[in-house]
Amino acid sequence: MKIGIDIDEIIAEQLDELVKFYYKRTGKLIPKNKFHSYYWPDVWNIPLEEAKQIDKDFKNSEHYENILPVKDSVRSINYLVRKNELIIITSRPVIFKEKTTNWIRKHLGEFPIKIIHSDEAHKVNSHSKKSDICLSEGIKIMVEDDLRYAKDCAENGIRVILFDKPWNKNFKHKNVIRVKSWKEALVEINLLK
């Protein structure tokens, strides 16, 4: 089976380091549990361009290099890759493709996982939404946390394993299965086969 997997907050605990970086940069501590949205300008209450610059500086900092894997993600992905084709679909900008690939190799190893950056996919074949990518790749299940992408995939007939986060807590859909951990995610994925 083909399974799509997001990176941030699914494989990589990006927000842990982003919170530290933002505090160091601005002196404002906004803990992870206060992220009511994964759209950072809303959380930080700043203009989009300022948020983009902070994000770019973060991705070029030592904080970005220090991102750790989500609990049980490495073990779970190693289990899934034995009998499934895994495709990582990320909305991380393609300009960080090398850093993203290096992080994945460092933490997950060299096994065959395709990585698609949604903004790069748009340039190649007009697929910019994760649902478009899933449909074109034949992906039946998407493991996600971002409300926008979960909704998009669910509404397009893709089953979504949605990691429970403050920014997606009220979303329900017949194609969405909410989980709190990778342990729960594996159970649900195995039931969908």
HUPE-V390733 format. One record per pair of residues at least 24 apart in sequence whose C-alpha atoms are under 6 Angstrom apart, sorted by the first residue. I is the first residue (numbers start at 0). J is the second residue. Records with the same first field share a line. If there is no record, write none. Layout:
BEGIN
I = J ; J
END
This chain:
BEGIN
0 = 83
1 = 83 ; 84 ; 85 ; 138
2 = 85 ; 138 ; 140 ; 141
3 = 85 ; 86 ; 87 ; 141
4 = 87 ; 88 ; 141 ; 142
5 = 87 ; 88 ; 89 ; 143
6 = 89
10 = 68 ; 69 ; 72
11 = 67 ; 68 ; 69
12 = 67 ; 68 ; 69
13 = 66
16 = 62
35 = 165 ; 166
36 = 166
71 = 181
73 = 107
85 = 112
86 = 112 ; 113 ; 114
87 = 114
88 = 115 ; 116
89 = 116
90 = 116 ; 117
93 = 119
END
